[in-house]
Amino acid sequence: MASIESYTISVPDEERERLTKKLEATTFPDELDQTGWDYGAPLADVKRLATYWQEKFDWRKQEAKLNELPNFKTAIQVDGFESLDIHFVHQKSDVDGAIPLLFSHGWPGSFIEVTKILPLLANGGKETPAFHIVAPSLPNYGFSSGTKKKGFGLPQYAETCHKLMLKLGYDKYVTQGGDWGCMITRIMGLLYPQHVMASHINMVRGHAPEFLSTPIIATKHALAPYTQREKDGHARSDWFLKEGSGYRKEQETKPQTLGYALADSPVGLLAWIYEKLHDWTDNYPWTEDEILTWVSIYWFSTAGVAANLRIYYEALHDTQFGRDRTERWIPHVKLGLAYFPKELTVVPKSWGQTMGPIVYESENESGGHFAAWEKPKAIARDLHEMFGKGGGAHGVVKGKAGYLSPRDARL
């Protein structure tokens, strides 16, 4: 598939029937009294969602909504790996000079996370800049194909996204991401600084400033007491490490073993993801349809339910371009940071400032890990301010500042 083709999401009827049969055959575990969420997803909640999934959830309705998006698919050849068919949403603005923006999701999200910010970013050109938005299903996720070779880590995900942007004619562009999307776009900036002009991330994973590498920031950090926000952030970070990060250890060490359970049991997959949707958000009012659409994208994924787990293993075992490298200083690429109080780790601002040349920061009073879904207006606001007139990254893509020409603006 050398060309770029329009794409229609269409899960075969036999796959939907197989899901129904598996749901019917579910054996649920018991549960201790009065445990709430302490031990994981509550039995009553999972049973309720499983029943809804089996009896009332309309995948075809959700599929139709997803197909209203400008979906495409194309082949991307990653060096050393097989050619992969990559699904992506490409929402072009009517503004000729719109800023090309790559949006990258993470786990357990998908391309669906971009949907709420599409109209907020594509429209504009007068008061705020407009964007051309590209949001792929990452390899091994959603409706993109997956690799069968070991070693497909963050540099390969970055290469896939970069080559997609080039194939679409965007030689220079900006990025936005959270979760793995944060790390992938950071690696893109490291590997392709002549193309990635600026990045905005909503998962800030910097380290405490050191006097040898960042003496000015380290001095300010040493002299200034932590704010209440930063104290609350430390508490949130401690909670995640002690109570919420067990999934990560399993996925980054033995993803194949876990894959057997998730690939065989839709309820197991539901509970595994639903726990994160609950714990990682800031009292977001998830509906049954939202939860089950997110989970169904994983269940019906082209590469299979287990494929998406392997990025954890690859990132852990890559000593050059792994997770830690994305948390350190990356030069040349202008950086915007968005802090949300219910992110998995919430670091002090001085830590975030060790990640690169900061041109924009925002502190939000509410919101969690899935910022584009929970707080789409906040993400859109950040991008408008960061790339708009007077912003630290205004005009960073030459000839594509996001605004209408004076003549067009008068029409």
N, C-alpha and C positions, 0 to 999 in steps of 0.2 A: 504494500500500500504506500506508494511513493507520494501520492497526492493528499490534499486535505479534503476530506469528505464530510458532509453533514451526517449526523448520527442520531438515530432514534433508539432510546432505551426500550427494550422489549424482552422481558423475562419470559421464557417459554412456559406454557401452561403446565407442562409436566413438572417443572421445578416448583411451581406454586402448589401443585397437588402433593408433591413429595414433602414439602414443608408442612402442609396440613396433616398428613399422616404421622409425621414425626411429632408434631404438637399433640396429637391425639394419644400417642404412646408414651408421653412423658411420665416419668416417675419422679415425684418431688421428694426432697429430703425433709426430715423433721426440723424443728426449730425450738430453741430454748425460750422460756417465758421472759417477757419484758426486756428483750435485748435491743429493740429498736434497730438502729443502723450500726450498732457497735460491732457486730459480727459479719456485716455485709448486707446485701440487699434483703429486706424482709420478705418472708415467705408469702404473706398475704398480698404484697405488692406484685411480686413476680407471678403469682397465680392469676391475679387480676389481669395483668398485662398479657400473659400467655393465653388466657381465655379470649381476651379481646383480639389478639393476633389471629387466633384460630377462627373465631366466629364473626367478627365485625370489621376488622381492619380491611380496607379496600386498597390493595397494592396498585391495582390498575388506575385508581383515581390519583394516587400519589405519583405514579409513573407518568400520568398525563401532565401533571403540574411540572414535573421535571423536564418533560419534553417540550414545554413552552419556552424553555431556555434555549439560547443558541448553542446547541451541542454539536461538537465535531469530533472527528477521530483522524489520526494520522500516525504514520510509522516514524519512530525515532530510533536511530542506531546509536547505541552507547558503546564506546570503545571497549573491546574485550568481551562484549556480551551480545546476545542475540538481539535482533530488531524487535522492538516492542510497539504494539498498537496502543497509542495514548489517547484516551478520551479527555476532552476539555471543553469548557464553556468559554466562548469568546464573545463578550459583550462590547461591541464597538459603539463609541459615542458618535453623535452627529457633528461634533466639533472636530474639524480637520486637525487642529493642533492639540488634540487630547494627549495626555501623558500615558504612555504604555505602562501598564502595571501588571506584574505577575502576582497572583494571590496563591499561596500554598497552604493547604490544610495539614493536619496531623492526625494522630490517633487519640480517641476513636471517632474522629470526625471524617469528613469527606468533602468533596467539591460542593456539597449542599450548603456548607457554611457560608459560601460567598453570596448566596441568593438574596439575602436581605440588604446587602450593601450595593448591589448592582445598580438599582435605580438612583441611589444617593450619589454614586460616583460617576456614572455615565452621563447623567444630566448635569448641566452647568455651562460654564464658559463665559458667564458675565460676572457674577459676584464671586463665584468660586470656580476653581479649575475643574475641568472634566477629564475623565480617564477612559482609555480603552482597557478593559479588564480581561485577563486571561487566567482561568482557574482550572488547572488540570486535575483529573483523578491521578494521584501519584502512581507510579508503577507498583504493582501488587495490591492496589486499592481500587475500590469502586469498579468502574467499567473499563479500566485499563488492563492490559495483560501483565503478566508477571514473569520474572526471570526464573530459569531453572539452574542458574549457576551461583555458586557461593561467592561472597565478596561484594555483593551489590549494596554498597553503603552510602553514606551521605554524599561523597563526591559524585557517585553515579546518579543519585536523585537530582543533584545540582546540575549535572551535565544534561540530563533529560529535560529539565525545565529550561535551561539556557538554550539548548538546541531547538526547543519548541518555539521560544521567542524569536530566535533567528529565522526559523522557517516561516513565521508569520510576518516577517519583514521588520521586526523591532530590533534593530542593532544595538540601540541604547534604551534602557528601560529602568523602572524602579520596582521595588518588591514590597510585599506585606505578608506577614505570617505569624502564626502562633504555634506552640507545641513543636512537632517536627518541622512545620513550616518555618518557624523561626530559625531552626538550626540549618535547614536546607538553604534558605535564602542567605544566611550568614556565610555558608560555604561558597555559595555562588559569588558573593562579594569578594571572598578571598581568592577564588580561582579566576574570576572574570571581572576584575575591577575596571577594565576599560569599557565594559558593557553595563554593569550594574552601577547606576549613578547614585542611588540612595536606597535605603531600606527602612521600613517601619516595622517594629515587632511589638507584640503584646505579651510575650513571655520573656521577662528580663532575668537572665541567669548570670550576672556578673559576679566577680569575686572581690573580697576586701582589698582595697588599694594598698599597694606596697611602695615603700619609700624609694626603692631602687628603680622601679619601672614607671611609677606615676607619683613623683614626690609632692607635687602641688595638691593633687586630689587626696593623697594620703595624709598630708598635713591638715587639710580641712576636715577630713574624716576623724582624725585623732582629737581635734580641738572641739568639734561640734557635738553636742549630745544628740542621742537618737530622738527623733520626734515620736509622737504617739503613733503615727502611722507606721513608722519603721519598727517600733516595738511590737505593734500588732502583726506586722509582717513577719517578724522573727517567730512569733507564736504560730502563725499559719504555716511557716516553713517547717518548724519543729513537728507540728501535727502531721504534715505530709510525710516526713521522713520516718516517723515512729508508727503512724497508724494507716497511711494511705499509699505506701510505695511498694507493697509486696508484689503486686502485679508486674512491676518493672523488673524485679529480680528474676522472676520466672521467665518473662519474655526475652530478657537479654542473655539468659544462660541456656535454657532448654525450650525454645519456642516450638520445636517439633512435637515434644511430648504434650504440651498444652494444646497444640493444634488438633490432636485426635479428639479431645473432648469438645472443643468448640465447633469442629467441622461436623460432628455427629449429632450434637444436641442444640437445636435452636433455642431452647430455654436456657441452656448453659451459656450460650452467646449473649442472650438477652440479659441475664443477670450480670454477666461480666462487664457489659457495656453500661447497663442501666445504673449500676453502682457508681460509675465515674460521672455519668450525667448528673446524678444527684449530689455527689460529694464535691465535685469540681466546679459547681456553679454557685451563684449567690442568690439562693432562694428563687431561682428561675422557675416559672410555672409551667413545667413540661406537660404537654398534652399526650394522650395515648398515641395519637397519630404522629406526632413529632418523634417520640421515642421509637416507635416501631418503624418509621421510615428510615431513621438513622440506622437502626439495627438491620433492617431488611437490605439496605445497600451493602452491608457486610455479608449477609447470608447469601445474597444473589451475586456477589462479586465475581468478576470474570476469572480472576486468578485463584479463587478459592478462599475459604475462611481463614486458613492458617497463614497465607502468604504475607499478610500485613504485619504479622508479629516479628518477622525476621529482621526488620530494620533495627530493632533493639539490639539483637545479637551483633549485627555488623557494626553498629556505632560503638558498642562497647569494646570490640576487638580491633578497632582501627586506632592505632597509636598516633597517627599523624593527623587525620581529619575526623576524629571522633567527636563525641559530645563536648569534651572539655575544650577543644580548640574553638568551638563556637562561642564559648563563654569568655574568651580572652580578646585582647585588642586586635581588631582588624582595621588596617589603615585604609585611606583613600575613599571609602564609601561613607557618605553622610548617613547618619543614623538618627532615627526617631524612636523614642521609647514610650510605651504606654503602661502605666502601673494600675493594676486592678486588685482590690483587697482580698479577693478569694481566688487569686491565681495559686498555683500549687506551691510555688516559692515566691516570696515577696521580699526582695532585697532592698537595702537602703539605696537612695539615689546615688550616693558616692560610689557604690559598687557598680551600678549600671554605667557610670561614667568611665569606667575602665575598659569598656567594650569597644570603643571606637570614637570617631569625631562626632560628638553629639550636637545636633542642630535643633532638636525638638524633644520636649518631655511633657507628658501629661499625667496628672494624678487624678484618678477617678474615685468617687465616693462609694460606688458599688460596681459589681461585676466580677466575673470569675474567669475560668480558663478558656471558655469558648466565646471570646469577646465579640467576634463578628456576628455571632448568633444571638448572644444575650444583649449586647449593647451596640447594635449596628450604627446608631447615630454617633456614638462616641468615636468609633473607628473612622467613620466618614469625616467627622469634625477634625480629628487629628490629621488626616490626609489633606483635607482642604487647607488647614492652617500651615502645615509643614511645607506643602508644595504651592500654596497660594502666594499672592503678592505680599511681600514683606516676610514670608516664611524662610526658614533657614535652608530649604532646598528648592526655592523658587527658581525656575529656569534651568534646572540641573540637566534636563534632557534638551539639548540645543534644538531650537525650532519647534519644540513641543512643550509649551508652558501651560497648556490646558485652557487657554482663553480664546474666545472668538476674536477675529480681526476687528479693528475699529469699524470697518464697513459692515461686517456681518452683525456686529453688536447693535447697530442702529436699526437693523431690519426688524 
